[in-house]
Amino acid sequence: MIKPSRADFLDYPIQKYPTQTMDYYFNRSFQYGFIDNSTKVVSMGSCFGIEIARYLKKLKYNYIVTEKNKFFSAAWDKLYTISAIRQVFEYSLDPESFQPIVRWWERGDKYQDPFRRAFNYKPKYSERAFEKHQECAKSALEQADVITITLGMTELWRDKRDKSTYWRVPPIELFDEEIHEFVIQNVDDVLIEMNRIRGLVPNTKIIWTVSPVPFKATFRKDCDPITANFYSKATLRSAVDLFVRSDENSYYFPSFEAVILGHSERYMPDNRHIKPKIIKNMMLFFKRMFFIEEEIEQEEEIEGE
């Protein structure tokens, strides 16, 4: 009589689930190792992506900045959704495709850019200002050897007529239910946008990550904000996994998993923003994964769980 197997799977090549998340991640045996101080890096995305940009700037590596701004490589500002990110690639690298029906929101005596936060111009300067931004954005993306893209959410607002995606919600005084629509993207929607981006930068290495920062609020009425947030993150994570497995020049940085599972007290009192010591851990983890081994110096020990 054959005795019941206690664990046949242990006889196969497997990766066992770790007992300590950050210890595992920080000491993992493989590294991609393609960034050194000559690698031209560009970044964009949501709030957590700013931390990657700050870190690369701090190291004085070859982080590309073509336009004065507080956050990224050019003044495309924070980008919370994959559609807003794709839009930047298109208006930078294929400007003829960017022909939104509504190009500016009139706010008092200024024109506000619907696609970039807090960019307000006197009407006579608005078009030239945006053209200058397009030139700077194109320069950054064309120079890049590596682009880091941090995805934040799948909820977006857009013009239902031409699908142009806003940086956030339209101003309340301009809202028109005949024009503006709220969209919850699914995995297929995200994949379509990722493929459109890849078509514009076919050979550039892209490091994708999903932000571990919850969004501030949801417009959904069918569920609570915690549930809505995790749907959003799970959708993005699933799409990134499918894309990275099919694209030889794409890589995944598991900041979402490392923060959520690697630290029991991860957030500030607002229950959203990540504590500075944990951000530091994530940047050291990023360096371990993507920098050429000779470039990795002795770092302070991380703090986990």
Secondary structure, DSSP 8 states (H G I E B T S, - for coil): -----S-GGGGS------SSHHHHHHT-S-----B-TT--EEEEESHHHHHHHHHHHHTT--B---S--SSSSSTT----SHHHHHHHHHHHH-GGG---S---EEETTEEE-TTSTT-EE-HHHHHHHHHHHHHHHHHHHHH-SEEEEEE--SEEEEETTT--B-SS---GGG--TTTEEEEE--HHHHHHHHHHHHHHSTT-EEEEEE--S--S----SSS-HHHHHHHHHHHHHHHHHHHHHH-TTEEE--HHHHHHHH-SS-B-TTSSSB-HHHHHHHHHHHHHHHB-GGG----------
